[in-house]
Every structure is written in C-alpha cells, then in structure tokens.
Amino acid sequence: MKSHVGLLKIFVYTNLLIAFAAGAQVLLSYVIFQIPYNYEIVVLEFSATLLLYNLSIWVSKPNDYRKSPYERTRWIFGNMLVFWTLNAIASLLIIYTLTQIHFHTLLYLGLIGVLSLAYALPILKIQGLWKSFRHVPYIKVFHIALIWTLSTVGLVYVESINNLQVVEWKSLLYVLGCKFLFILLVTLPFDIRDMKQDSYYHLKTVPIALGQLKAQYLCYLLGVLHILLVVAMPTTNDIKIGLILCDVLVFILFKTKIFKEQNSFLNVYLLDLVLVMQYVLCLFSLLLA
C-alpha cells in the first residue's frame, strides 16, 4: 500500500497525473465523436497541461521552500532536476506538435493559452494588488472547467474541421455541456478541501459561500445532472454506459474516501485519476459490446 501511495505522490507532485488526465480527456472526445485519433493533439494537450501547471507552481514559489508547511512544495523545489527535465521534455513536445497542426488550430490555441495564463499569472488589479483570475470571487472553479472544456473538446473539434472530419453541431454542444459539468464535478472537491487555506488568504470560493455540507450536496447534484445529460447524449449506448459507470465511481469515491477522510491530502487527487478512468471505462465498454 505504501508503495502505491508513494507512486501516486510522485505523479501528483510532478503534475504528470493531471497531464495524463488531460491527454485521456482528449482521447475520450475522439471516442465520443467517433473520429480517428489525432495523436499530435493528444500529445500537445498533455505537454501544455504539464507545462502550465508547473508554471503555476513556479509563480507561487515561496522564499524558503524548506519552511513550507506543504510537503508537495518542499518536494518539488527540493527536486528541481526532475522539475526542469519534465519542463524541457514538455517544451520540446509542444514545439514539435505545433508544427503538425493547422493555422486555425494555432489561433484557437492562442485563445486557450490566454485564458490559461490568466488563471496562473497576476494580470488583474484587485484592490490595488495584481492578482490572477483564480482570485476573482467565485470564478475559480468555473474558469478551470471552461479551460478544460475548450482544450479537451473544442480543440478536437477545431482540428477535426481542418482535417475535413465531420462532427455534428448538436453532438458538439452536448459534449461541451457534459464536459463542463463533469469538470465542475471533479474540481469542486478540491475547493472544499482547501476551504481553510482559501479563507486564510481571503479567497472567495463556491464552498466558502455555501458551506462545506451544502458544497458536498452540490457535488452529488452535479453528478446526477451529468448522468441525465449523458442519457440524452447523441452517442452510442456503449459510450453512455462507460460515462455513467464513471459517475458511479465518483459517487463511491465521494462517499468512501474524499468526503469521509477529508484530512488526507492525496484522496482528492483520485479525481484526477478518474479523468483517466473515464476514457478507459468508455474504451472497455466499446470493446465489450
């Protein structure tokens, strides 16, 4: 068990887990749209996510990381060779994949890039201080969901148009809505976990406004709404089964781990793993059909 926990920590601390999650979500979009994979887009999403999340960490580097109360901060800045090696690999992959996609996709990526950097970098002046979008009251979780939806669904759609692959408009809107709702579902528990820390830094988030218990109920409600949307989604029943099984998995994690053992730092990161499992479950459902 300890070895499994140690491995999960490494994937979380290096941001490899969230990068794999982003890549899996792009693969899932190809499965739902029933069009051939474009692996350059998958690798681009993986690399850009890894680099962006590492940039966010670097921007928030404390003056003396060794005195940080957070084990993750101490580990990251105590292992800078790993940090910079991963960033170098991600940068090279991004440079390569950018040469493989169409010009209109590059323009679309520019929009996503601006939104993503706005989340991590201080570009807004709030009460005389420069802050990022994550400090805007109650917008944090919605901003994350928007970026992930545009990058894992919208990006696939834009590149597919350039490759003359047909994706129906109705299908696109449905997948965009479902993805936005699902990202809200798996992101909100992070804000619930961070309520004390966010309150200390005077950040206004949805869980702080609602209270912990109501925020947990909201998570369950989002899960139910997602299932209802999936049932009506214009796709095959096999894919629907995979998506609903993933929602059930999320409910089980809420009940047995995430909301039950709230003092555990790692439990909530199981939801990043769920983003990978959602693709795997849909793939298995298709293979077993």
Order of alpha helices (4+ residues) and beta strands (2+ residues): alpha-alpha-alpha-alpha-alpha-alpha-beta-beta-alpha-alpha-alpha-alpha-alpha-alpha-alpha-alpha
